[in-house]
Amino acid sequence: MGFFKKLFSRHKKTDASNQPQPNGGQHPPQQQPPQPEQHAPPPQQQQQPPPASEPSHPVESNPPAPQEPAPTTTTTTTTTTSTSSTLTIREKLEDIMKAVGEKRILEVFDKYYANDIVMYENGDATNRHGREENRASEVAFTENAVVHEATVKKVIVDGNLTAYEMYLDFTYAGENVKKNQWAFQEWNDQGLIVKEEFLYK
């Protein structure tokens, strides 16, 4: 019995020495895997701007773009030229003579007679001074007369002086009148009549 006890105790010690010791025993340090070497980045060199090189040719500055001129408004002025100013004195006189038979006496009066017109009837110019008085006389004639015939017999043109002879047959205020009369005109520099005289029997 003593032999087995010794043998058992020997195995027990051997087993105890082979058991891992949780805290008290010293374990060899665990080797960490090798870490890659970290190299510090090289210090960055401050980049210096390249030295400015003088241009071999002078730098040409671009000229400013030409500005388009502002649109201009063109105003067209139309000048109305009276027909009377483009006609000759003879042409105007012919128009007056036609107007008597065509009942256009007021029309030609407004076109060819000046504002200071003076008209005579066998030397009498009573109430026949100026445009207003003479136009009133022409209105009275056209409203009360019916012209049956107006025939031109003679025409004279000498510079700014004109004359014509006309045979007239008309009825005025119910009375028939037949006569030959001369009409004399004096024209100003604007081509308008400033004096007219009628002679008849």
Backbone hydrogen bonds, N-H to C=O, Kabsch-Sander energy under -0.5 kcal/mol:
donor,donor_aa,acceptor,acceptor_aa,energy
5,K,1,M,-2.0
6,K,2,G,-1.8
7,L,3,F,-2.3
8,F,4,F,-2.7
9,S,5,K,-2.5
10,R,6,K,-2.1
11,H,7,L,-2.2
12,K,8,F,-2.4
13,K,9,S,-2.1
14,T,10,R,-2.3
15,D,11,H,-2.9
16,A,12,K,-2.5
17,S,13,K,-2.4
18,N,14,T,-1.3
19,Q,15,D,-0.9
19,Q,16,A,-0.6
27,H,25,G,-0.5
39,H,37,E,-0.6
61,S,59,V,-0.6
74,T,72,T,-0.7
75,T,73,T,-0.7
76,T,74,T,-0.7
77,T,75,T,-0.7
78,T,76,T,-0.6
79,T,77,T,-0.7
80,T,78,T,-0.7
81,T,79,T,-0.7
82,S,80,T,-0.6
85,S,82,S,-1.2
86,T,82,S,-0.6
86,T,83,T,-1.0
87,L,83,T,-0.7
92,K,88,T,-2.3
93,L,89,I,-2.5
94,E,90,R,-2.4
95,D,91,E,-1.8
96,I,92,K,-2.0
97,M,93,L,-2.3
98,K,94,E,-2.0
99,A,95,D,-2.0
100,V,96,I,-1.1
101,G,97,M,-0.7
101,G,98,K,-0.5
102,E,98,K,-1.4
103,K,100,V,-0.7
104,R,99,A,-2.6
108,V,104,R,-2.1
109,F,105,I,-1.8
110,D,106,L,-2.2
111,K,107,E,-1.2
112,Y,108,V,-2.6
113,Y,109,F,-1.5
114,A,193,I,-2.6
117,I,114,A,-1.3
118,V,194,V,-1.4
119,M,128,R,-2.0
120,Y,196,E,-2.4
121,E,124,D,-2.4
122,N,120,Y,-0.5
122,N,198,F,-3.2
124,D,121,E,-1.3
125,A,123,G,-0.5
128,R,125,A,-1.9
130,G,117,I,-2.7
130,G,128,R,-0.5
131,R,115,N,-2.0
133,E,129,H,-0.6
134,N,130,G,-1.8
135,R,131,R,-2.3
136,A,132,E,-1.8
137,S,133,E,-1.6
138,E,134,N,-2.0
139,V,135,R,-2.5
140,A,136,A,-2.0
141,F,137,S,-1.8
142,T,138,E,-2.4
143,E,139,V,-1.9
144,N,140,A,-1.0
144,N,141,F,-0.6
145,A,141,F,-1.8
146,V,171,T,-2.4
148,H,169,D,-3.1
149,E,169,D,-2.0
151,T,167,Y,-2.4
153,K,165,E,-3.4
154,K,165,E,-1.0
156,I,163,A,-3.4
158,D,161,L,-3.3
161,L,158,D,-1.8
162,T,185,Q,-2.1
163,A,156,I,-2.3
164,Y,183,A,-1.8
165,E,154,K,-2.1
166,M,181,Q,-2.5
167,Y,151,T,-3.1
168,L,166,M,-0.5
168,L,179,K,-3.2
169,D,149,E,-2.2
170,F,177,V,-2.8
171,T,146,V,-2.4
172,Y,175,E,-3.5
173,A,144,N,-1.8
175,E,172,Y,-1.7
177,V,170,F,-3.8
179,K,168,L,-2.3
181,Q,166,M,-2.3
182,W,199,L,-2.7
183,A,164,Y,-2.4
184,F,197,E,-2.4
185,Q,162,T,-2.6
186,E,195,K,-2.3
187,W,160,N,-2.7
188,N,192,L,-3.1
191,G,188,N,-1.7
193,I,112,Y,-3.1
194,V,186,E,-2.8
195,K,186,E,-1.3
196,E,118,V,-2.1
197,E,184,F,-2.0
198,F,120,Y,-2.4
199,L,182,W,-2.6
201,K,180,N,-0.6
